[in-house]
């Protein structure tokens, strides 16, 4: 039986996109959470927030 599935269109020689870095900062009344993700790894910190 013939394969009738259509191949996905190609974009020529374009390189696939790749995530280089991502991060988040969450501030609460008592602390600040910071997380950073890169190709090298993951780092983060939790600090006491400023009193309001």
N, C-alpha and C positions, 0 to 999 in steps of 0.2 A: 504494500500500500504506500502511496506517495505521502511524503511529509508536507502538509499544507501550512504549517506554522510559518509566519513571516518573521524574519530576524529583526531584532531591534535596530533602528537606524543608527549608523555610526557617525561620529563627529570627526572623522579623519584621524589625525595623529595627536589630538588634544590629550593632555595628561589628565587623569582623574583628579578631582578636587580632594583635598586632604585637610582635615582640621589641624591647625597649628597650635592654637591655645584657646582655652576657655576658662572663665572664672566667675565667681559669685561672691558678693558681699551682702551679708544679711545683718542689719542693725536692729537690735532690740533694746528695750529699756535698761537691761542689765549687762549685756555683752554684745560684741561684734564678732561675727564668724566670717573668715575670709578663706576661700579655697581657690587654688589656681592649678590647672592641669595643662601640661605641655608634653611634647614628645619625650622630654627628659624624665618626667615623673609628675607626682602630685605633691603639692605643699599646702599647708594650711595653718591657721592660727585662730585662737579664741582669746579675745581680750575683754577685760571689764569695760563696760560702756560708761560714758560720762553721765553723771547725775543730772537730771533735768528738773 
